[in-house]
Amino acid sequence: MRKRMLPLVLALLTLAGCGMGKSQGKDTEHPYEIYFVAENDESGAAVGGEFWHAQGKEPLIQELLARLLAGPETMELTSPFPKGLEVRSWELNDGKLDLDFSEAYEGLSGIDLTLANYCLALTLCQVEGVDSIHVTIEGEQNPLTTGENLRPEDVILLGTEGEPMEMTATLWFPRADGTGLGVEYRRLLLTEEDTLSAVVMEALIQGPSYDTMTPVLPAETELLGVIVEDGVCYVNLPADVLETLAQDEEQLRLTVYAIVNTMAGNVDTVRTVQLRADGQPAQLPNGLNQALKLDLSLEK
């Protein structure tokens, strides 16, 4: 099985430019690339494609979806899709392919969700008449996405050396009315010198764009460091800043979980998040000084 690796950095792509044009119907002669995640690739690739020929027994889109969910045949590739995922329905109208998945798709977040969406777009938009895809879960919009249609030209691929990478991050902020957390989607740029965790945290410190949400930290806060070890993300902040956080217990909880949800939801290697003050464990009440997991129930 031939494969091709694609590093995930900023550039525009058309599938024809990748050597793969569009085909239609039940074309069994035309080769398609089925895209999966490339893990531990020496070139730094994020996704890779396996060449495959349609069998012609089912509609092409249905065959491609089945091949995607079946997983890769190449050992260097892994499936971005959760086990047990099913396609509930699909429909093609005016160039937009609407895909409705079972609830297992809701388990994806951060870069895992981005890679799964990109694999879908790169694979399915090879079909004649499919210009974009739109994903729903059990008939509902995924709360972690903006609801935009996914197109292959939006996929972030290899540009020139040193060119920045663009990604869309989900940032969590306390709601101004104190009822819970809200989310904001923001495009971020990463250079070769940046780490994803630091760039995401810096964006969170910059504060929200909407008046309906409040800042997590003062905009002038200096981020002392972000380290991810064994699945734990340690966010190091100045002790004097942490001392000025909301005294109200519920507001303090929302502030801390805004950081936790932002880091755990955007960095796929992060399972829990713990705050530190000047490099030492933060002195926070009610267990908020512990390593905390993502809590989506706080979104209101």
KAZIGI-V275116 format. One record per backbone hydrogen bond with DSSP energy under -0.5 kcal/mol. NH is the residue of the N-H (numbers start at 0). CO is the residue of the C=O. Records with the same first field share a line. If there is no record, write none. Layout:
NH->CO + CO
This chain:
3->48
5->46
8->6
9->163
16->13
17->13 + 14
18->15
19->14
20->18
22->125
26->23
31->51
33->31 + 49
34->32
35->47
36->77
37->45
38->36 + 75
43->40
45->5
46->5
47->35
48->3
49->33
50->1
51->31
53->26 + 29
62->58
63->59
64->60
65->61
66->62
67->63
68->64
69->65
70->66 + 67
76->73
77->36
84->81
87->85 + 99
88->99
90->97
92->90 + 95
95->92
96->94 + 131
97->90 + 95
98->96 + 133
99->88
100->98 + 135
101->85
104->101
105->102
106->103
107->104
110->265
111->108
112->108
113->109
114->110
115->111
116->112
117->113
118->114
119->115
120->116
121->117
122->118
123->119
124->120
125->122
126->123
127->22
129->126
130->94 + 128
131->94
132->149
133->96
135->98
136->139
137->100 + 135
139->136
141->134
144->141
149->132
153->150
154->151
156->10 + 154
157->6
162->159
164->189
166->187
168->166 + 185
170->168 + 183
172->181
173->213
174->179
175->211
177->174
180->297
181->172
183->170
185->168 + 183
187->166
189->164
193->190
198->194
199->195
200->196
201->197
202->198
203->199
204->200
205->201
206->203
212->209
213->173
215->203
220->217
222->220
223->221 + 235
224->235
226->233
228->226 + 231
231->228
232->230 + 271
233->226 + 231
234->232 + 273
235->224 + 233
236->234 + 275
237->221
240->237
241->237
242->238
243->239 + 240
244->241
251->247
252->248
253->249
254->250
255->251
256->252
257->253
258->254
259->255
260->256
261->257
262->258
263->259
264->260
265->261 + 262
266->262
267->265
269->266
270->230 + 268
271->230
272->291
273->232
275->234
276->279
277->236 + 275
279->276
281->274
283->281
287->284
288->283
289->286
291->272 + 289
293->270
297->294
298->295
299->180
